[in-house]
Amino acid sequence: MNTEKSCKQTNNIDNRIPALLVATLASFFTPFMASAVNIALPAIGSEFAADAIILSWIPTAYLLASAVFAVPFGRIADIHGMKKIFTYGIIIFTSATFLSGIAPSVISLIAFRVLQGIGSAMIFVTGLAIITSVYPPKERGKAIGINIAAVYTGLSMGPVLGGILTHYLGWRSIFYVIIPLGLLVIALTSLKVKGEWAECKGENFDYLGSIIYGIAIIMLMYGFSIVPETSGIILLISGIIGILAFAMFELRVKNPVFEVRLFKNITFGFSSAAALINYSATFAVTYLLSLYLQYIKGFDALSAGLILVAQPAVMAITAPVAGRLSDKFSPGAIASIGMAITAASLYFLTFLDSNTSIEFIIVVLLILGFGLGLFSSPNTNAIMGSVQKRFYGIASATVSTMRLIGQMLSMGIALLIFSIVIGNVQILPSSYPALLASIKIVFTICAILCFIGIFASLARK
C-alpha cells in the first residue's frame, strides 16, 4: 500500500513540469484563437463578400460550441481519463485550425470554427484538472497562476498579434501559426505526460442531462447576443428556464453530468459567481478601448493594439505571483483584493473623454492588469481546491463555462448599450459623441458589476 502510494507521488512529481507546460501552451493558443479572429473579420468579410450577420457567426459559433460542450466533456474526462480527452481535444483543435485556414467559403469556416470550439472545450476542462491532479495543494496556486496568465495573455494578445498577422500576411495566417504549437503539444503530451486520471471510471454518462444543458446554453448565450430584439428576450428567458430545469433534473439523476450540489459548497458557489462577474465586467474592455483609440483618438489598429498590450503584460507577471501567494494565504482574500482593484480601474475609465491622455489610459490598463492577475489565479485555486478529486473535471468545466458566459454577457452589455444610444448605423465622425457616451455607460455598468463582485468574492468565507 505504501509502495503504491510512493510510486504515485513520484509519478506526479515527474509529471508536474510536462503537465504544466502542455496545459499552459494550450491555455494560450485556444483563447488567442478566440480573440485574434475578431480583428480579422473585416478582411474575411471582404474576401468572402459576407454580410455582418454571417460574419458575427464566426466568433459566436466558436464560443457557443465551447460553452455547450465544456460540462459534458468535463464529466467524460472524469469517467474516461483527463489525458485521453485532452489529447483528443488538441488533435481536434489543431485539425480544425488547419481546415479553417484553408476554408473555401464563409459557411465552411463557421463549421470548422464549431469543430474548433469543441476541441477547445475538451482542452480547457482537462488542462486545469490535470494541473490540479499533479500538484499538491501547497504548490497548486503557483501552477494555476501560470496557467491563468496564459489564458489572459492569449485573450488580450489575440487582437494585437492578430492585427499584425492580418496586416502583413493575411487573415489565414492567424490559423497557420497555431498549427505548429498544436503539433508540439500533441507530441509532448504523448511522450512526456505519464499516467492517467479517471476518478469516476465505470460510472454512467448522463446523455439526457447533457442535451438539456446544451439547448439551454445555446438559447441563453445566443439570446443575449441579439438582445434587445424580441426574439433575443424570448430566447434569453427560455435559456434561464432551461438552466433551472437542468438543475432540477440533475438533482434526481444517480450519475449527473453536472453535480449541482457542488454549489452548496460556499467556496465553490461564490468563487464561481465571482468568476462570472469578473469576466462579465472586464472582457469588453479591450473591444471598447479599441474603438475609443481608433475612432475618438485617431490611432491606427496597430498603434491601438500596442497600447492595449499594457494590460496583459502586467497580468502575465502578476498571475503566477498571486497564485503562489494563494498557496500561503487565503485565496479568497487575495482574490477579493484583486476584484476591488479591478473595480477601481473600471471606475477610472468612466472619466474618458476626447481629451484624455494616453498616459492616463496606459496607467489604468496597468492597474487593471494587476487587479485581474491578483483575482484570477487565487479564485481558480479556490474553486479547484474546494472539491474532491472525482469532481476536478466538472470544477474545471465550471471555470471554463463561467468564462465563456461572462465573455458573451460582457459583449452583450456593450452591444445592447450601443444599439440603444447609437443605433444600427455606421460609425461616422457625426456619431463620435454618441459612441463616447456609450463607452462611458458600459464602463459604468462594468464598474458596478465588479463592485458587486467584491461582495460575492468576500461571501465565500
GIGI-V469385 format. One line per field, one symbol per residue. ss: DSSP state (H for helix, E for strand, C for the rest). psi: psi as a letter, one per 40 degrees, with the letter a starting at -180 (. if undefined). burial: I if it has 16 or more other ideal C-beta (glycine too) atoms within 10 Angstrom, else O. A space follows every 10 residues. Layout:
ss=???
psi=???
burial=???
//
This chain:
ss=CHHHHHHHHH HHHHHHHHHH HHHHHHHHHH HHHHHHHHHC HHHHHHHHCC CHHHHHHHHH HHHHHHHHHH HHHHHHHHHH CHHHHHHHHH HHHHHHHHHH HCCCCHHHHH HHHHHHHHHH HHHHHHHHHH HHHHCCHHHH HHHHHHHHHH HHHHHHHHHH HHHHHHHHHC CHHHHHHHHH HHHHHHHHHH HHCCCCCCCC CCCCCCHHHH HHHHHHHHHH HHHHHCCCCH HHHHHHHHHH HHHHHHHHHH CCCCCCCCCH HHHHCHHHHH HHHHHHHHHH HHCCHHHHHH HHHHHHCCCC HHHHHHHHHH HHHHHHHHHH HHHHHHHHCC HHHHHHHHHH HHHHHHHHHC CCCCCCCHHH HHHHHHHHHH HHHHHHHHHH HHHHHCCCHH HHHHHHHHHH HHHHHHHHHH HHHHHHHHHH HCCCCCCCHH HHHHHHHHHH HHHHHHHHHH HHHHHHHHCC C
psi=dddddddddd ddddeddddd ddddddeddd ddddddddde dddddddefi idddddeddd dddddddded ddddddddde hddddddddd dddddddddd deheiddddd dddddddddd ddddeddddd dddehideed dddddddddd ddddddeddd ddddddddei ddddddeddd dddddddddd ddhiaihgef heiihgdddd dddddddddd ddddeeieid dddddddddd dddddddddd eehdgidhgd ededhddddd dddddddddd dededddddd ddddddeeii dddddddedd dddddddddd dddddeddih dddddddddd ddddddddee ehaeehiddd dddddddddd dddddddddd ddddeeiide eddddddddd dddddddddd dddddddddd ddigiihidd eddddddddd dddddddddd ddddddddee .
burial=OOOOOOOOOO OIOOIOOIII IIIIIIIIII IIIIIIIIII IOOIIOOIOI OOOIIOIIII IIIIIIIIII IIIIIIIIII IIIIIIIIII IIIIIIIIII IOIOOIOOII IIIIIIIIII IIIIIIIIII IIIIIOOOOI IIIIIIIIII IIIIIIIIII IIIIIIIOOO IIIIIIIIOO IIOOIIOIIO OOIOIOIIII OOOOOIOOII OIIIIIIIII IIIIIIIOOO OIOOIIOOIO OIIOOIIOII OOOOOIIIIO OIOOIOIIII IIIIIIIIII IIIIIIIIII IIIIIIIOIO IOOIIOIIII IIIIIIOIII OIIIIIIOOO IIIIIIIIII IIIIIIIIII OIOOOIOOOO IOOIIIIIII IIIIIIIIII IIIIIIIOOO IIIIIIIIII IIIIIIIIII IIIIIIIIOO IIOOOOOOOO IOOOIIOIII IIIOIIIOII IIIIOIIIII O
//
